[in-house]
Amino acid sequence: MYKRPRFLTFAAAGAVICTAGFTPSVSQAAGGGDVVTKGSYAETHGLTADDIKNINALNERAMAVGQPDKPPTETPPSAGPPSRTPDSDDDRETPPAEPLDRMPDAYRAYGGRATTVVNNYIRKWQQVYSHRDGKKQQMTEEQREMLSYGCVGVTWVNSGLYPTNRLAFASFDENKYKNDLTNTSPRPGETRAEFEGRIAKGSFDERKGFKRARDVASVMNKALENAHDEGTYISNLKADLTNKNDALLHEDSRSNFYSALRNTPSFRERDGGNYDPSKMKAVIYSKHFWSGQDQRGSSDKRKYGDAEAFRPDQGTGLVDMSRDRNIPRSPTSPGEGWVNFDYGWFGAQTEADADKTTWTHGDHYHAPNSDLGPMHVHESKFRNWSAGYADFDRGAYVITFIPKSWNTAPGKVEQGWP
């Protein structure tokens, strides 16, 4: 068994599992309609409720490594304690190093997705995304440790920062929501809470949320050009927002929108941005999660979704993620279990057609010597990525920054290999 490095000893107590997303049929992937979310991650992969409880308990230990200042998650009343303690069930392993000159094997492609084992992804990453100042790099032990956590690890290793989700965007159609509540009725056997949760979920438009994030990232990248100090960057940003009559102009100067760059560690690092905005670029990733996270609120909302939670501001599109505690959906019947989130890495692709963009994400943490098995990395087209699972009813598109000298977010991404 490959031993974990000492610098992340505490991380060894944690593990992350993420959803691979519902894979649409060939006809759905090729067609023009939206892909419908189907089933849960547990159902799809044959996991028990106890498996999910233990996985989500381990998730919290892992997140403490990446976000040590974030308050710990409250245990959902219906979840109960894990059947085994996390310390006794840590089967995550760090993938071994791959030779820098070893070429990747072909991915397995089907229905809008290309899939490979994590070791092969490391080989591709080294060939395509590892470059710093134009020089190809071997994935370090620390980076492989990050990657081993699954979907969040893919975003983590490419952004260089555990996802903070502070600058998140989404799109919610208030008129559609109100009209559907008024003009449609619950399905047979559907409770009022289920009905409202379903209508709210259907009123979010991930395609529009993604577009809003791309538009804002474009404005930010324009403001970064030739700005060698933060004051110039902010001035450039406000000037462009004024010209576009964009509501983000009126965000408070201390808001996440205006403080995002200065709060990015790589912006301050000497071999990163070194406090020079022109050396940075805005990039995008996505998070799928559950809305009913208020443990002091209605149990029905924890089961079927909180129609009021995590709605974007109608003017700016910003989502307040401060109440996101990575709490999974509560069981609706005995034996159910739900995972708490999924992350997908987009980067800075220039492809204008959302359906042709590629999203990189993992299925679960790397455990090659357990029943769970090795981690797989997926490269999914947008429809496949945005389809999600019944575990989630929210999808946010998040902006962060990386140095331009990194190649983890190139303008063009080729799905699979070669």
N, C-alpha and C positions, 0 to 999 in steps of 0.2 A: 504493500500500500504506500502511496506517495505521501510523505509527511508534510504537514502544513508548516509554513515559516513561522518563526517566533514572533515577528513583528505584528502578526494578527492573531495572537493567541486567543484573545477574547472573541474574535470572530469565529473561532473554531466551534464555539458553543451554539452558533446560529446557522440557519439554513433557510433558503428561499425557494419556493416553488411558484411558478407563474404559469399562466395559461398559454397554450399554443394557439388558441383561437379556433373557432369552428372552421373547418375546411369545406368550402362550398363544392357542390358538384361541378363537373365541367361545364354544364349548361349555365349554371348560375355565374360561374367565373367569367364566362364569355358573354353573357347577356348584358342588357342595359339596366336591369332592375336592381334594387337594393338587395343585399344578402340578408336573410332573416337569421337572427340569433337563435341557436338551438341548443338546448340541454346545458348541463353543468360540466365543469371540468372533471369532477369526480365520476359522473356517469360515463363520460366519454372514455376515461382512462381506467375505469374499474377500481377506483379507490374507495375505501370505506370512510365513514364519518370520523372514526378514530384517526385514520391516516391524515385527514384534513386538519383535525384539531392539533395533532402533533406538529404538522407542517407549519400551521399559522402561529403556533406558540414559538417555534424556532425562528420564524420570520422576525419576530420582535427582537430577539437577541441579536440577529444579524443587523437589523436597522440601527441598533444602538451603536454599532461600529461606524456606520456612515453618517449618522445624524445624532451624535452623543448629546446634543443640547435639546433634542425634541422630547416632549413629555412622553412617558410610556403609554402604550395603548391600554385602555380599560378592557377587561375581559367581558365579553357579552354575557349577560345573565343566562342565556339559553345554551351557551357553548359548553360550560362545565370545564373542569380541569383536563389537561391532556392525560391520556391513559398511561403515558410514560413521561418521565421528566426529560426536558431537552438535553440535559447533560449526558443522559444515558443513551441517547438516540442520535448522536451526531455522526452521521455516515457520509457527510460531505467531504470531498477530496479536491485538492488543487490539481488541475490538469498538469501533466509534465511539460517541460520545455520542448519546443519543436525546433529542429535545425532551421536556421534562417534561409537556407537555400533549398529547402524541401518544398516542392510544389503541391498544391492541394489536389485531392481527388475530386472527381465529378460529384456534384450534389444530386440528390434525388428530387425530381421535380414533378409536381402534380397540382392541378387546379389552382393556379395562381400563386404557388408557393414552391420554394426550393429549400431542401432540408439537408443538414449534415450533422455529424457528431462534433462536439466542441473542439476536439483535437484538430480536426480538419479546418474548422473555422479559424483557429489560431494560425494555421498555415496561410490561409487566405488573408487574414488580417495583416500578417507580416509582409506579404507580397504587395498588398493594395493600400492598406490604411495606416501602416506603422510609421510612415516617413515623418521625420522631424527635420526641418530645414532641408528637405529634399533627400535625406539619407534614410535608407531602409533600416528599421530597428527590429531586434528580436523582442517579443513580448516578455516583459520582466516577470519575475516571480510575484511581485506585488500585483501586477496587472492580471496575471492568471488567477490569483486569489480573488480579486474583484469579480472577474468573469465567472468564477465557479458558482456564484450565487444565482445564476439563472437569468431571467429577463432583465431584472434590475442590474445585474452584472454586465450585460451587454451595453446598456446605456451608460453605466458607470465607467467602464473601461474606455469608451469612446469620447465621453465628455470630460473625463478626468475628475469628475465631481459626483458624489452620491446625489441622486436627484432630490432637489429641494422643492420643486413644483411651485415656486413662488410666483412665476410669471406665466400663468396658465390662461388659456382662452377656450371658449366654447360658444356654441350658437343654440339659442332656445327660442322657439316660435311661440310667443305668448298668445297670439290670436288663435293659432291652431289648438293650443292647449285648452283655452276657454271654449272654443267652438266644439271641440270633441267632447269635453265634459258635458256641454249642454245638449248636443245633438246626437250623441250615441249613448248606448246603455251597456251595463255590465254584461259580460258573456254568461251563459248558463253556469251556475255554480260559483261565479266570481264574486268575491266580497267587494264592498265599496273601497276598501284600502287597496286591494289588488287592482281594481279598475283605475283608481286615481294614479297609482304607481305606473301602470302600463301606459296610460295616456301621457303622463309626464315624460316617460322614457321615449315614447314615440315623437315627442315634440322637440327633442334634441336632434340636431343635424350635424353629424361629425364632419361631413364634407365642408360645410360652411365654417365650422369651428377651425378646421385645418387651414382653410383659405385665410381666415382672419389672422391666424398666427403667422402664416407666410407673408401676408401683406405687412404686418407690423415688423417682422424680422427684416424685410426689405427696406423699410424706412430706417430702422436702426443701423443696418449695414451701410446705407448711404451716409448717415450721420457720422459713422466711424471713419469714413474716408478722409484722409488728410487732417484728422483731429489728433493732435499730439498731447492733449491734456483733457481731463474730464470736463472742464468748463466749456471748451470748444465743442466737444461732443454733445453736451446737453443743449447748447445754443443751436447747433445744427439740427438736432432732433426737434426742438420746439419750432424752429423755422419751417421745417417740412410739414410738421403736424398742423401748423397754422395755415399753410397753403392748401392742405387737404381738408381743412375744417374737421379734423379728427378729434373726437372727445377725449382721447388720451392726453391731449395738451393740458387739460385741466386737472390732471392727477397731481396730488400733493408732491412737493419736491422730495419728501422722505418716503414716498410710496415705493412699492416693489418695482414699478415700471422705471422710475428714474434712478433707483439705487442698484438695479440688477448688475450693471457692469462693475461697479466698485466692490460689490459683494462677491464677485467671482474670484476664487483664489488664484487661478492661473493668470488673471489680469495683473495681480500684484507680484507674481513670481518673476525673478530676474530673467529666467530662460523662457518666460512666457510673454505676457504683454509688457511687463516692466513699467506699468502705469501709463503706457502709451496706447490710447484707444485705437489708433490706426493699425495696430498689430493684432487686433481681435476681430472676430466675426460672430454674428448671431446665428445660432443653429436651433433645430427643433427636435423634440422627442414627444412621445405621447404616453398618457397613463389611462388605463381603464380601471374603474373602482366602483364601489357600492355607495349609494347615497344615504341609506338609513343607518348612520353611525352614532346617533345620539342615544347613549345607553340609559339616559334618564327620561327618554321620550316614549312614544307609543311602541309597543311590541310589534304591532302591525306594520309600522313604518320600517322597523328593522328587518321584517320579513319581506315586505313587498315594495319598499322604496319610499323615500321621503320626497314628495312632489315639490316641496319648497327648497330643498337643500341643493347646494352647489349649482345654483342657476347663475349664469353670467350676467354681469351688468349690461343692460340693454344698449347703453351708449358705447361703452368701450370694448365689450366682449370679455372683460377680465372675470375670472372665477376666483372667489375667495377660498383658498385651499387651507386656510389656517385651522379649520375644523376637521380636516382629513387626518384621521388617526389610523388609517390602514385597517379599519375594522371590517371584517367580512360580513356578508349577509347572514342573518339568523336563519336557522332551519325552519322550514314551513311544515315539515312532517318528520316523524322519527326516521333516523338513519341518514338524513341529509347532511351534507357538508359543503361549504363554499370556500374557495380561495379568496384572498383579499385584494389582489391587484395583478395587473399585467403592464409591462413597459415595452415600448417599441421605439427604436432609434431611427430617425429620419435624416438628421444632419442638415445639409444645405444643398440638396439636389435642385437642379435648375429645370427639370422636366415640368412643363406647365400643366400637363394633364394629370390630375391627382391619381387617376386609375392606373397610370403607368409608373407611379413612384414605388419605391421599394422600402419596406420597413423591416428592420432586423430585430429579432427578439428570440428569447430562449424558452424552452418548455418547462424546465425545473432545474433545481440545483444539481450539481454534478456528483453522482453517487454510484460509480460504476460497479462497486462491490456489494450493492444492496439490491433489494427487489425493485426499487425505483429505477435503477439503471443509470447509464451515462446521460449527461446533458446533451440536448440537441439544439442547434441554432437554426432558426427559420428566417428566410428572406421572403416576405410576403408582399404581394401587391396590395394597394390601399383597400380595395373591397374586402379582401381576405382579412387584413388587419382589423379594419373597423367593424367587422361582423361581431366579434366578441363572443361572450358566453352568457348564460343566464346568471352567472355569478356577478355580473356588472350591469349597471344602468346609467353610468356616466363615462364620458370620454373627454379628456382635456388634452389640449395641444400646447406644449410648454416651450418657452424660449429660454435658452441659456447661451453662454459665450464660451468659445475656445480660441486659442491663439491661431492666427493664420498660418503659422509655421507647422501646425499639425495637419495631417492628412486624413483624419478620422471622419471628416465630413466633406468629401469631394463633390464637385458639381454633378458628376455622373456616377451612378452605381449600377454595375452589371449584376443581375440576379444569378446566383449560383457560380459554378466554375466549369469550364473556362468562360 
